[in-house]
Amino acid sequence: MNATTTLISTVTGYPTLDPKAVAGARLVICDLDGCLISEGEPFDDTAAFVDACGSRLWIVSNCSDTTADTISERLAGMGFDVPAARILLAGEIAMHHLIKVEQVHRLRLYAAAPIVEQAVVFGMDLEAHNPEAILLCRDLNVSVETFGLILSEVAHGVPLWVANEDLSHPGHDNQPVAETGALLAALCAIRPSLTWQSLGKPNPTMLAMALERTGMNPTDAVFVGDNALTDGRAAAAIGMAFIHIQRSPAR
């Protein structure tokens, strides 16, 4: 075991972001909602953590309702310098994968406006009657009627992709904020045999991308997340140390 691994061995139960816990890591990968921000606002410990990490910090998030450019701009407005090139978001990654790897052109997309706008820029046909794939992201406009449309197309052989399987992420008061996985859970309740694919955590794809782009190995990095079932499993799958942030409910 090398010195870096010793310094950043897997830890559970940290109540706040602690710069000392990642001091030995060459690469610090951090979740976004529930760790750095919640409901668009930073936590009290975010500034000191981001400052201590500096250019070592990458963000890997299951966020699927906006883009890396937008998140970078929002963080800059809070005083945090995290370039879009160091932000990987599940919604964008899924869409890029469908375009570049799966060669999908006709896409049935359920997503917020920023993701839809990006898909249009990339030349995706979002209105085709015969889509090659369905991508479900966090979309506040999805309804009971929408579930029927999705399941109907799946029944006709259109593959379903889901940006992430998270049921929720914690708000500032530690109460759950519904996520894409809640929509997926509703679909599964209607059709228990439903199958889908996802590149969001716990799939380690985004962690692997961060490692590839930085030229790092898993033992060089630590992943900081608030969800052991997604963040923790993704880290374990790739052999990366994991620090579990467990914030106390606001009083």
C-alpha positions as CSV (number, residue, x, y, z in Angstrom):
1,M,0.0,0.0,0.0
2,N,1.4,3.4,-1.0
3,A,1.4,6.5,1.2
4,T,-1.4,8.1,-0.8
5,T,-3.7,5.1,-0.3
6,T,-3.0,5.2,3.4
7,L,-3.9,8.8,3.7
8,I,-7.2,8.5,1.8
9,S,-8.4,5.0,2.9
10,T,-12.2,4.7,2.7
11,V,-13.9,6.7,5.4
12,T,-17.6,6.7,6.4
13,G,-19.7,9.1,8.4
14,Y,-18.0,12.4,7.8
15,P,-20.6,15.1,8.8
16,T,-19.0,17.8,6.7
17,L,-16.5,18.3,3.9
18,D,-13.0,18.1,5.4
19,P,-10.0,19.2,3.4
20,K,-7.7,17.1,5.6
21,A,-9.5,13.9,4.5
22,V,-8.4,14.4,0.9
23,A,-5.0,16.0,1.6
24,G,-3.2,13.0,0.2
25,A,-5.1,12.6,-3.0
26,R,-3.8,13.8,-6.3
27,L,-7.3,13.9,-7.7
28,V,-10.5,14.7,-5.7
29,I,-13.7,13.8,-7.4
30,C,-16.8,15.1,-5.6
31,D,-20.5,14.7,-6.0
32,L,-22.5,17.9,-6.4
33,D,-26.0,17.9,-4.8
34,G,-25.8,17.0,-1.2
35,C,-22.0,17.6,-1.0
36,L,-21.1,20.9,-2.5
37,I,-24.5,22.5,-3.0
38,S,-28.1,21.8,-2.4
39,E,-31.1,23.5,-4.1
40,G,-28.7,25.9,-5.8
41,E,-26.9,27.1,-2.6
42,P,-23.5,26.1,-1.3
43,F,-23.1,24.5,2.1
44,D,-21.2,26.4,4.8
45,D,-18.1,24.2,4.4
46,T,-18.0,24.2,0.6
47,A,-15.8,27.3,0.1
48,A,-12.9,26.0,2.3
49,F,-13.1,22.6,0.7
50,V,-13.1,23.9,-2.9
51,D,-10.2,26.3,-2.1
52,A,-8.2,23.5,-0.5
53,C,-8.7,21.1,-3.5
54,G,-7.9,23.7,-6.1
55,S,-7.3,22.2,-9.6
56,R,-7.4,18.7,-8.1
57,L,-11.2,19.0,-7.9
58,W,-13.5,17.4,-10.4
59,I,-17.2,17.1,-10.1
60,V,-19.0,13.9,-11.0
61,S,-22.7,14.1,-10.5
62,N,-25.9,12.3,-11.4
63,C,-27.4,15.7,-12.2
64,S,-29.5,15.4,-15.4
65,D,-31.4,18.6,-15.7
66,T,-28.6,21.0,-16.8
67,T,-25.2,21.3,-18.4
68,A,-21.6,21.4,-17.2
69,D,-21.3,25.0,-18.7
70,T,-24.3,26.1,-16.6
71,I,-23.1,24.5,-13.4
72,S,-19.6,26.0,-13.9
73,E,-21.2,29.5,-14.3
74,R,-23.4,29.0,-11.2
75,L,-20.4,27.9,-9.2
76,A,-18.5,30.9,-10.4
77,G,-21.3,33.1,-9.2
78,M,-20.8,31.6,-5.8
79,G,-17.1,32.3,-5.9
80,F,-15.9,28.8,-6.9
81,D,-13.7,28.2,-10.0
82,V,-14.5,24.8,-11.4
83,P,-14.2,24.9,-15.3
84,A,-16.9,23.0,-17.3
85,A,-14.1,20.6,-18.5
86,R,-13.8,19.3,-15.0
87,I,-17.6,18.7,-14.5
88,L,-19.2,15.4,-15.7
89,L,-23.0,15.2,-15.4
90,A,-25.1,12.1,-16.0
91,G,-27.6,13.7,-18.3
92,E,-25.0,15.1,-20.7
93,I,-22.9,12.0,-20.5
94,A,-25.8,9.8,-21.4
95,M,-26.8,12.0,-24.4
96,H,-23.2,12.1,-25.7
97,H,-22.9,8.3,-25.4
98,L,-26.1,7.8,-27.4
99,I,-24.8,10.2,-30.1
100,K,-21.2,9.1,-30.3
101,V,-21.3,5.4,-29.3
102,E,-24.8,4.1,-30.0
103,Q,-25.0,6.3,-33.1
104,V,-28.6,7.4,-32.2
105,H,-30.0,10.2,-34.3
106,R,-33.8,9.9,-33.5
107,L,-34.2,10.3,-29.8
108,R,-37.3,10.5,-27.6
109,L,-36.0,12.8,-24.9
110,Y,-37.6,13.6,-21.5
111,A,-35.5,16.3,-20.0
112,A,-35.3,19.9,-18.8
113,A,-34.9,22.7,-21.3
114,P,-31.0,22.9,-21.1
115,I,-30.6,19.3,-22.1
116,V,-33.2,19.5,-24.8
117,E,-31.5,22.6,-26.2
118,Q,-28.1,20.8,-26.2
119,A,-29.6,17.8,-28.0
120,V,-31.0,20.1,-30.8
121,V,-27.5,21.7,-31.2
122,F,-26.0,18.3,-31.6
123,G,-28.5,17.6,-34.4
124,M,-30.7,15.1,-32.6
125,D,-34.2,14.5,-34.1
126,L,-36.5,14.8,-31.1
127,E,-39.8,14.7,-33.0
128,A,-39.4,11.4,-35.0
129,H,-42.3,9.0,-34.8
130,N,-39.9,6.1,-34.8
131,P,-37.2,6.9,-32.2
132,E,-34.1,4.7,-31.9
133,A,-33.9,5.2,-28.1
134,I,-35.6,6.9,-25.2
135,L,-33.6,9.0,-22.7
136,L,-35.2,9.8,-19.4
137,C,-33.7,12.6,-17.3
138,R,-35.0,14.6,-14.4
139,D,-38.0,16.3,-16.0
140,L,-40.7,18.1,-14.0
141,N,-43.1,17.8,-16.9
142,V,-43.2,14.0,-16.8
143,S,-46.7,12.9,-15.8
144,V,-48.9,9.8,-15.5
145,E,-49.8,10.3,-19.1
146,T,-46.1,10.4,-20.0
147,F,-45.5,7.1,-18.3
148,G,-47.9,5.5,-20.7
149,L,-46.2,6.9,-23.7
150,I,-42.8,5.7,-22.5
151,L,-44.0,2.2,-21.7
152,S,-45.8,2.0,-25.1
153,E,-42.6,2.8,-27.0
154,V,-40.6,0.4,-24.9
155,A,-43.1,-2.3,-25.6
156,H,-42.5,-1.7,-29.3
157,G,-38.8,-2.4,-28.8
158,V,-37.3,1.1,-28.3
159,P,-34.5,0.8,-25.7
160,L,-34.8,2.9,-22.6
161,W,-31.9,4.8,-21.2
162,V,-32.1,6.5,-17.8
163,A,-29.7,9.3,-16.8
164,N,-29.5,8.0,-13.2
165,E,-31.2,5.7,-10.8
166,D,-31.1,8.1,-7.7
167,L,-34.5,8.3,-6.0
168,S,-33.5,11.6,-4.4
169,H,-30.8,13.9,-3.2
170,P,-30.8,15.7,0.2
171,G,-31.9,19.3,0.5
172,H,-30.4,21.9,2.9
173,D,-32.7,20.6,5.6
174,N,-31.7,17.0,4.8
175,Q,-35.1,16.3,3.4
176,P,-35.3,14.4,0.1
177,V,-35.5,16.2,-3.3
178,A,-37.0,13.8,-5.9
179,E,-34.6,12.7,-8.6
180,T,-34.7,10.8,-12.0
181,G,-34.8,7.4,-10.2
182,A,-38.2,8.3,-8.7
183,L,-39.6,8.5,-12.2
184,L,-38.0,5.2,-13.0
185,A,-39.4,3.7,-9.9
186,A,-42.9,4.7,-11.0
187,L,-42.4,3.1,-14.4
188,C,-41.2,-0.1,-12.7
189,A,-44.2,-0.1,-10.4
190,I,-46.4,-0.1,-13.6
191,R,-44.2,-2.7,-15.4
192,P,-42.0,-4.7,-13.0
193,S,-40.3,-6.4,-16.0
194,L,-39.0,-3.1,-17.3
195,T,-35.3,-3.1,-18.4
196,W,-33.1,-0.1,-19.0
197,Q,-29.5,1.1,-19.3
198,S,-27.8,3.8,-17.3
199,L,-24.3,5.4,-17.2
200,G,-25.1,7.3,-14.0
201,K,-23.7,6.2,-10.7
202,P,-23.4,3.5,-9.4
203,N,-22.1,2.7,-12.9
204,P,-18.4,3.8,-12.7
205,T,-18.3,5.3,-16.3
206,M,-18.0,8.9,-15.2
207,L,-15.3,8.1,-12.7
208,A,-13.4,6.3,-15.4
209,M,-13.7,9.3,-17.7
210,A,-12.3,11.6,-15.0
211,L,-9.3,9.2,-14.5
212,E,-8.7,8.9,-18.3
213,R,-8.8,12.7,-18.8
214,T,-6.4,13.4,-16.0
215,G,-4.1,10.4,-16.6
216,M,-4.6,9.2,-13.0
217,N,-5.1,5.8,-11.6
218,P,-7.9,4.9,-9.1
219,T,-5.3,4.8,-6.2
220,D,-4.4,8.4,-7.0
221,A,-8.0,9.6,-6.4
222,V,-10.7,9.8,-3.8
223,F,-14.4,10.1,-4.4
224,V,-16.5,12.2,-2.0
225,G,-20.2,11.5,-2.1
226,D,-23.3,11.5,0.1
227,N,-24.9,8.3,-1.2
228,A,-23.2,5.0,-0.4
229,L,-25.6,3.1,-2.6
230,T,-24.6,5.1,-5.7
231,D,-21.4,7.0,-5.0
232,G,-19.9,4.4,-2.8
233,R,-20.7,1.5,-5.2
234,A,-19.3,3.4,-8.1
235,A,-16.0,4.0,-6.2
236,A,-15.8,0.4,-5.2
237,A,-16.4,-0.8,-8.7
238,I,-13.4,1.1,-10.0
239,G,-11.2,0.5,-6.9
240,M,-11.2,4.1,-5.7
241,A,-11.3,5.3,-2.1
242,F,-14.6,6.7,-0.9
243,I,-15.5,9.3,1.7
244,H,-19.1,9.3,2.7
245,I,-20.6,12.7,3.7
246,Q,-23.5,12.2,6.1
247,R,-24.8,15.6,7.0
248,S,-27.0,16.1,10.0
249,P,-30.5,17.4,9.6
250,A,-30.9,21.1,10.0
251,R,-32.3,22.1,13.4
